[in-house]
């Protein structure tokens, strides 16, 4: 996350990796989106707040306390885990129109 190496769209785009560049919520997948904006991870975002209730990217990526908070957020939210490559389950056949 701190270095920009992550399973997110901006990383895939930069290295020309043929992977989806959209977040599961449909927005462009960037470090800032995943950490600060994505509604999928909103329930865990309180882990990122400093003692004044703020979330400051510079602090999250550049201070020992911020890095600890960021690690807790990532562990709790699975925000930077690679999406599953497993195929979706097959759809049941619709036999209502036969």
Backbone torsions as a table, in degrees:
resi	resn	phi	psi	omega
1	UNK	NA	-47.9	-177.3
2	UNK	-65.7	-36.5	-178.2
3	UNK	-87.7	-9.3	-176.9
4	UNK	91.9	-4.1	177.4
5	UNK	-87.1	108.5	-177.4
6	UNK	-163.3	166.2	178.2
7	UNK	-81.8	65.7	179.8
8	UNK	-132.4	161.0	-174.9
9	UNK	-58.4	-40.0	-178.4
10	UNK	-64.9	-34.4	176.7
11	UNK	-67.6	-47.4	179.3
12	UNK	-60.7	-41.3	179.9
13	UNK	-64.6	-46.9	-177.2
14	UNK	-60.8	-41.6	-177.6
15	UNK	-96.7	9.3	178.5
16	UNK	53.1	49.6	179.1
17	UNK	-96.8	126.9	-177.1
18	UNK	-76.7	71.4	177.2
19	UNK	-127.9	157.6	178.5
20	UNK	-58.1	138.2	-178.8
21	UNK	-106.3	10.6	178.6
22	UNK	-107.9	145.8	174.1
23	UNK	-70.9	162.0	177.0
24	UNK	-58.9	-25.1	179.7
25	UNK	-81.4	-9.1	178.4
26	UNK	104.2	-14.1	179.3
27	UNK	-81.1	162.9	175.2
28	UNK	-62.9	131.6	-175.7
29	UNK	-86.4	104.1	176.1
30	UNK	-125.0	165.3	177.9
31	UNK	-57.7	-46.7	-178.7
32	UNK	-64.2	-40.4	179.4
33	UNK	-61.2	-50.8	-176.6
34	UNK	-61.4	-44.8	-175.0
35	UNK	-79.2	-41.3	-170.5
36	UNK	-104.8	-26.6	-167.4
37	UNK	-121.6	-30.0	-170.8
38	UNK	-61.8	126.3	-179.0
39	UNK	-67.4	-23.3	179.0
40	UNK	-61.2	-35.5	-175.6
41	UNK	-101.8	5.5	-177.9
42	UNK	-55.8	-39.1	-178.8
43	UNK	-60.8	-22.9	-177.7
44	UNK	-100.2	-4.8	-172.9
45	UNK	-64.1	-24.7	178.7
46	UNK	-59.8	-25.0	177.7
47	UNK	-65.2	-20.3	-177.9
48	UNK	-86.2	-14.6	-173.2
49	UNK	-70.7	140.7	174.8
50	UNK	-80.1	-174.5	-176.9
51	UNK	-66.9	-10.0	176.2
52	UNK	-103.9	6.8	178.7
53	UNK	82.3	11.4	-178.7
54	UNK	-97.8	155.1	171.9
55	UNK	-118.9	111.5	-176.3
56	UNK	-120.9	114.4	-176.8
57	UNK	-55.3	-42.7	-178.6
58	UNK	-57.9	-39.3	179.0
59	UNK	-73.6	-40.6	-180.0
60	UNK	-61.1	-36.1	-175.6
61	UNK	-97.8	-9.8	-171.6
62	UNK	-128.1	3.1	177.6
63	UNK	-128.5	151.0	178.6
64	UNK	-57.9	-40.9	179.5
65	UNK	-65.9	-41.4	179.3
66	UNK	-65.4	-42.0	179.4
67	UNK	-63.9	-37.6	176.3
68	UNK	-63.3	-45.5	178.5
69	UNK	-62.2	-42.1	179.7
70	UNK	-63.5	-42.8	178.4
71	UNK	-61.7	-40.2	177.7
72	UNK	-63.8	-42.8	177.6
73	UNK	-61.2	-47.7	-178.0
74	UNK	-64.1	-39.1	178.6
75	UNK	-66.9	-41.9	-177.7
76	UNK	-73.3	-36.6	-172.9
77	UNK	-95.2	-16.3	-172.5
78	UNK	56.6	28.0	-173.4
79	UNK	-61.5	-29.9	-176.8
80	UNK	-109.8	13.3	173.7
81	UNK	-71.2	146.0	177.7
82	UNK	-70.1	133.2	176.7
83	UNK	-58.2	148.5	-178.5
84	UNK	-62.5	137.8	175.5
85	UNK	-89.4	-0.3	-177.6
86	UNK	-64.8	142.7	177.8
87	UNK	-68.9	145.3	177.3
88	UNK	-66.2	154.3	179.4
89	UNK	-62.9	148.0	-179.5
90	UNK	-64.8	147.5	177.6
91	UNK	-79.2	144.4	176.0
92	UNK	-69.7	143.3	179.3
93	UNK	-67.6	140.0	178.0
94	UNK	-96.3	101.7	-178.0
95	UNK	-102.2	19.2	-176.5
96	UNK	-77.2	-15.8	-176.8
97	UNK	-109.7	27.7	-179.8
98	UNK	-100.8	NA	NA
